[in-house]
Amino acid sequence: NAGVTQTPKFQVLKTGQSMTLQCAQDMNHNSMYWYRQDPGMGLRLIYYSASEGTTDKGEVPNGYNVSRLNKREFSLRLESAAPSQTSVYFCASSEAQYPGQGGEWTGELFFGEGSRLTVL
Amino acid sequence: KNEVEQSPQNLTAQEGEFITINCSYSVGISALHWLQQHPGGGIVSLFMLSSGKKKHGRLIATINIQEKHSSLHITASHPRDSAVYICAVSPYTGANSKLTFGKGITLSVRP
């Protein structure tokens, strides 16, 4: 099935441990994202990749690193986990097209199922 | 002030009612997304629109670019519509750019 696959779905870490969240999409999208979702805060962008080989910081990048290994895969790494990084993490991919003046943007946006991370 | 504001914050409706969820934004945009998230579940994109109106089944999304406002309407609501509805915008620089999200509206539809 087409879509965004992220792993693991659940993870418990101790403070200071490291881990990598993996994300892959099979829709040939250029744009990929990592978000975190916390109660009352909504979705906040951690990192964004507009295309293979490029990454850009989002709203809350501190404590995270990313790699856009190829067009399909975009991984998120926590080098030294902290309790403040306890959250639900979502990977997403998107593609949009603009037909030209007077036209309308069309496109699609897909999210992974989420990864629930607890840091003790 | 958040760039994307949603109202009301929480909404309870009776099955069969017509529901409207609003989204206002303060920045120039290229496109707006409506997303749905069921409790404990993933996030699904319902609509992407940059003008006018779109319809899918019982869901209708409208946008007024001049007023920087969008609405999501649910006709003949059903308990399975109970979810969080999130509005997100792409900046005017392009719909492939970073999205800014509202905090979401929690909708409960009672049978």
HADDOCK unambig.tbl for C-alpha pairs under 7 A between the chains (distance, minus, plus):
assign (segid A and resid 31 and name CA) (segid B and resid 96 and name CA) 6.53 0.50 0.50
assign (segid A and resid 40 and name CA) (segid B and resid 103 and name CA) 6.98 0.50 0.50
assign (segid A and resid 41 and name CA) (segid B and resid 103 and name CA) 6.24 0.50 0.50
assign (segid A and resid 42 and name CA) (segid B and resid 101 and name CA) 6.95 0.50 0.50
assign (segid A and resid 42 and name CA) (segid B and resid 102 and name CA) 6.56 0.50 0.50
assign (segid A and resid 42 and name CA) (segid B and resid 103 and name CA) 4.28 0.50 0.50
assign (segid A and resid 42 and name CA) (segid B and resid 104 and name CA) 6.76 0.50 0.50
assign (segid A and resid 43 and name CA) (segid B and resid 101 and name CA) 6.23 0.50 0.50
assign (segid A and resid 94 and name CA) (segid B and resid 96 and name CA) 6.96 0.50 0.50
assign (segid A and resid 95 and name CA) (segid B and resid 96 and name CA) 6.14 0.50 0.50
assign (segid A and resid 96 and name CA) (segid B and resid 95 and name CA) 5.87 0.50 0.50
assign (segid A and resid 96 and name CA) (segid B and resid 96 and name CA) 5.67 0.50 0.50
assign (segid A and resid 104 and name CA) (segid B and resid 50 and name CA) 6.08 0.50 0.50
assign (segid A and resid 105 and name CA) (segid B and resid 31 and name CA) 6.65 0.50 0.50
assign (segid A and resid 105 and name CA) (segid B and resid 50 and name CA) 6.17 0.50 0.50
assign (segid A and resid 105 and name CA) (segid B and resid 95 and name CA) 6.96 0.50 0.50
assign (segid A and resid 106 and name CA) (segid B and resid 48 and name CA) 6.97 0.50 0.50
assign (segid A and resid 109 and name CA) (segid B and resid 45 and name CA) 6.18 0.50 0.50
assign (segid A and resid 110 and name CA) (segid B and resid 44 and name CA) 6.76 0.50 0.50
assign (segid A and resid 110 and name CA) (segid B and resid 45 and name CA) 6.60 0.50 0.50
assign (segid A and resid 111 and name CA) (segid B and resid 43 and name CA) 5.87 0.50 0.50
assign (segid A and resid 111 and name CA) (segid B and resid 44 and name CA) 6.71 0.50 0.50
assign (segid A and resid 112 and name CA) (segid B and resid 42 and name CA) 6.77 0.50 0.50
assign (segid A and resid 113 and name CA) (segid B and resid 41 and name CA) 6.89 0.50 0.50
assign (segid A and resid 113 and name CA) (segid B and resid 42 and name CA) 4.52 0.50 0.50
assign (segid A and resid 114 and name CA) (segid B and resid 42 and name CA) 6.26 0.50 0.50
